Amino acid sequence: MKNQKIEDLKTDFNNIPIPDELDFIVHKALQQGGVQPMKKKKNHTKLYSALSVAAIATIFVTGVNTNQSFASTVSKVPVLNHLVKVVTFHEFTVNEDQSKANITVPKVTGLKDKKLENSLNDKYLAQGKELFESFKKEVQYSKSVGGAHLGIKSGYEVKTDNDQILSIKRYEVSTSNGFSATQFDTIDKQNNILITLPSLFKNDDYISIISENIKKQMIERYKADKENTYYWVEGIPTDMNSDNLFQKIKKEQNFYINDDGKLVIYFDKYEVSPGAYGESDFIIPTNILSNVLVSDTYIK
């Protein structure tokens, strides 16, 4: 009886219709990743991240720290009712008088598509190890020329975790020179797709539409709080050459989808404003995107 129930659930799941819009998104994402999808086959097309990672030396896992707020059910369909969550997989650390590093590597668990899950986790571990090795070389060089205070911190934050979307922010910050860099991964947990910014749109028109809205938001924020807000953009007083002002977002600009289904565009320090003003993000009104979105599957 139990096995029969499982088979019935699988049958119900396989009969769930996939919207044409979602087929379009998957097909486009596959093309952008350099993967040619199979001929039309009405099933769950998956995006496999085209990542190639060198073999990693054996690393002792110092601990796995779970946080229940990061976990949510993938779907109301019982066969998919398992937890997708982000945990801490490994920490690379240095704790010396003049050198301190804390590099926390996340790990995604619970995705139905293990190839996608493994490709993400391999990427996170490889990048964490590369950052750690680079820091050690910097420390070694610093010691050879008299020494200096060096520090780096790298970690992650789950920005969105609901029934459909998992958005992970990964960051690194140099505590010695203020440099910072950020990366986002946004995943459709139900359909096992790594969502890219271009895959959300019919064509490249989104770049100018979003950019013009961000310029407008920048000016509005500056006028509302001139003491604490500043951007390098036309319309705000500056001595900079106009060529150096913010003109438009990159095609693959950092982004995530928030819990309300809104598109959030993200800029690192120094990208659109002086470093003292920190990072910047902008929620883009969905109504201005409606004509260029592939569908309302993700952006509401």
C-alpha positions in Angstrom: 0.0 0.0 0.0 2.8 2.4 0.9 4.6 1.8 -2.4 1.4 2.2 -4.3 0.8 5.6 -2.6 4.2 6.8 -3.6 3.7 5.7 -7.2 0.3 7.5 -7.2 2.0 10.7 -6.0 4.7 10.4 -8.6 2.0 10.0 -11.3 0.2 13.1 -10.0 3.4 15.1 -10.0 4.4 14.0 -13.6 1.0 15.1 -14.8 1.3 18.7 -13.5 1.3 21.0 -16.6 4.4 23.2 -17.1 3.5 26.7 -18.2 4.8 27.7 -21.7 6.4 30.7 -20.1 8.5 28.6 -17.8 9.6 26.4 -20.8 10.8 29.6 -22.5 12.8 30.7 -19.4 14.4 27.3 -19.1 15.3 27.1 -22.8 16.8 30.6 -22.7 18.8 29.9 -19.5 20.2 26.7 -21.1 21.3 28.6 -24.2 23.0 31.3 -22.1 24.8 28.6 -20.2 26.1 27.0 -23.4 23.9 24.0 -23.0 21.7 22.8 -25.9 18.4 21.5 -24.6 17.0 18.2 -26.0 14.3 18.3 -28.5 10.9 19.3 -27.1 10.1 16.9 -24.4 7.3 17.9 -22.0 9.1 17.2 -18.8 11.2 19.1 -16.2 14.0 20.7 -18.2 16.8 21.5 -15.8 19.6 24.1 -16.0 23.0 22.6 -15.2 25.5 25.2 -14.3 28.5 24.8 -16.6 31.1 24.7 -13.9 34.3 22.9 -14.0 36.2 22.7 -10.8 39.6 21.2 -10.1 39.8 18.4 -7.6 39.9 19.8 -4.1 42.4 18.5 -1.5 40.7 16.7 1.4 39.4 19.3 3.8 38.1 18.5 7.3 34.7 19.9 7.8 34.8 21.8 11.1 31.1 22.0 11.6 27.7 22.3 10.1 25.5 25.0 11.5 21.8 24.9 10.5 19.3 27.7 10.9 15.7 26.7 10.7 14.7 30.1 9.3 16.7 29.2 6.2 14.6 26.1 5.5 11.3 25.9 3.8 9.3 23.4 1.9 9.9 23.2 -1.8 6.3 22.7 -2.8 2.9 21.6 -1.6 3.1 18.6 -3.9 3.9 15.8 -1.3 6.6 14.1 -3.4 8.5 17.4 -3.4 7.9 18.2 0.2 11.5 18.1 1.5 13.7 20.8 2.8 16.0 22.9 0.8 18.4 24.8 3.1 21.7 26.5 3.3 24.2 25.4 5.9 27.8 26.3 6.8 30.0 23.6 5.2 33.5 24.8 6.1 35.5 27.7 7.6 39.0 28.7 6.6 40.6 30.7 9.4 43.8 32.6 10.2 44.2 34.1 13.6 47.6 35.7 14.0 48.7 39.0 15.6 48.8 40.9 12.2 46.7 38.6 10.0 43.1 37.5 10.5 40.9 35.6 8.1 37.5 34.1 8.4 36.1 32.6 5.2 32.8 30.8 5.6 31.7 28.4 2.8 28.0 27.7 2.4 26.4 24.5 1.2 23.0 24.0 -0.4 21.2 20.9 0.6 17.9 19.3 -0.4 17.6 20.3 -4.1 16.0 17.5 -6.1 18.5 18.1 -8.9 21.8 16.9 -7.4 23.8 18.0 -10.4 22.7 21.6 -9.9 23.2 21.2 -6.1 26.7 19.8 -6.5 27.8 22.3 -9.1 26.8 25.2 -6.7 28.6 23.6 -3.8 31.7 22.8 -5.8 31.8 26.4 -6.9 31.4 27.8 -3.3 34.1 25.5 -2.0 36.6 26.2 -4.8 36.1 30.0 -4.5 36.5 29.8 -0.8 39.7 27.8 -1.0 41.1 30.1 -3.7 40.4 33.2 -1.6 42.1 31.5 1.4 45.2 30.5 -0.6 45.4 34.0 -2.1 45.2 35.5 1.4 48.0 33.2 2.7 50.2 34.3 -0.2 49.5 38.0 0.6 50.4 37.4 4.3 53.6 35.6 3.3 54.7 38.5 1.1 53.8 41.0 3.7 56.0 39.2 6.3 58.9 39.2 3.8 58.8 43.0 3.5 58.4 43.9 7.2 54.8 42.9 7.9 51.4 44.7 7.9 47.9 44.3 9.3 45.9 42.2 6.9 42.4 40.8 7.3 39.6 39.3 5.2 36.1 38.2 6.0 33.9 36.2 3.7 30.5 34.7 4.3 26.9 34.4 3.1 23.4 35.5 3.8 20.1 34.0 2.7 18.1 36.9 1.2 15.0 34.9 0.2 13.8 31.5 1.2 10.2 30.7 0.3 8.3 27.9 -1.4 9.8 28.7 -4.8 12.8 31.0 -4.5 16.1 30.6 -2.7 18.4 33.7 -3.1 21.9 33.5 -1.6 24.2 36.4 -1.1 27.9 35.7 -0.8 30.4 38.4 0.1 34.0 39.1 0.8 35.4 42.2 2.7 39.0 43.2 3.1 39.3 44.6 6.6 42.7 46.1 5.7 41.7 48.2 2.6 37.9 48.2 2.6 37.6 46.3 -0.7 34.4 44.3 -1.0 32.8 42.0 -3.6 29.4 40.3 -3.7 27.8 37.5 -5.7 24.2 36.3 -5.7 22.7 33.0 -6.8 18.9 32.8 -7.2 17.4 29.4 -7.5 13.9 28.1 -8.5 13.6 25.3 -6.0 10.5 23.8 -7.5 12.0 23.5 -11.0 15.7 23.3 -10.2 16.7 26.2 -12.3 19.6 28.7 -11.6 17.9 31.9 -12.6 20.0 34.6 -14.4 19.0 38.2 -14.9 18.7 37.9 -18.8 16.6 34.7 -18.5 13.8 36.8 -16.9 13.3 39.0 -19.9 12.3 38.7 -23.6 15.2 40.8 -24.8 17.9 43.3 -23.7 15.4 46.2 -23.4 15.4 45.5 -19.6 18.8 47.1 -19.3 17.7 50.6 -20.3 14.3 50.3 -18.5 15.9 49.3 -15.2 18.8 51.7 -15.5 16.5 54.7 -16.1 14.4 53.8 -13.0 17.5 53.4 -10.9 18.8 56.9 -11.9 15.4 58.3 -10.9 15.6 56.5 -7.5 19.1 57.7 -6.9 18.1 61.3 -7.4 15.0 60.9 -5.2 17.1 59.4 -2.4 19.7 62.1 -2.6 17.1 64.9 -2.5 15.4 63.2 0.5 18.7 62.8 2.5 21.6 64.8 1.2 23.7 64.2 4.3 23.7 60.4 4.1 23.1 59.6 0.4 25.1 60.3 -2.7 25.5 58.7 -6.1 27.6 59.2 -9.1 24.8 60.0 -11.5 23.8 62.9 -13.7 21.4 65.1 -11.8 23.5 65.1 -8.6 26.3 67.7 -8.3 29.7 66.2 -8.9 33.2 67.1 -10.2 33.5 63.8 -12.0 33.6 63.6 -15.8 30.2 62.5 -17.2 31.8 59.4 -18.7 32.4 58.1 -15.2 28.9 58.6 -14.0 26.4 55.7 -13.7 24.9 55.1 -17.2 23.4 51.6 -17.1 23.4 48.3 -15.3 25.5 45.4 -16.6 23.7 42.7 -18.5 24.5 40.3 -15.7 24.2 42.8 -12.9 24.0 41.5 -9.4 20.3 40.9 -8.4 18.0 38.8 -6.3 14.3 38.2 -6.0 12.9 39.2 -2.7 10.2 37.6 -0.6 7.5 39.8 -2.2 8.5 38.6 -5.7 10.2 41.9 -6.6 13.4 42.3 -8.5 16.2 43.9 -6.5 19.3 45.2 -8.3 22.4 45.4 -6.2 25.6 47.4 -6.4 28.9 46.9 -4.5 30.8 49.6 -2.7 32.4 52.1 -5.1 30.3 50.8 -8.0 27.8 53.8 -8.1 28.9 55.9 -5.1 31.9 56.6 -2.9 32.9 53.8 -0.6 31.8 55.6 2.5 28.2 55.2 1.4 28.5 51.5 1.3 26.5 49.1 -0.9 23.3 50.0 -2.7 20.2 48.1 -3.8 17.1 49.2 -5.6 13.7 47.5 -5.8 12.4 47.8 -9.3 8.7 48.4 -9.7 7.2 45.4 -11.5 4.8 47.6 -13.5 7.6 49.1 -15.6 8.9 45.6 -16.4 5.6 44.0 -17.5 6.2 44.4 -21.2 9.6 42.8 -21.2 9.2 40.1 -18.6 9.0 36.5 -20.1 6.2 35.8 -17.5 5.1 36.6 -14.0 6.4 33.2 -12.8 9.1 34.9 -10.6 8.6 38.7 -10.7 5.2 39.6 -9.3 
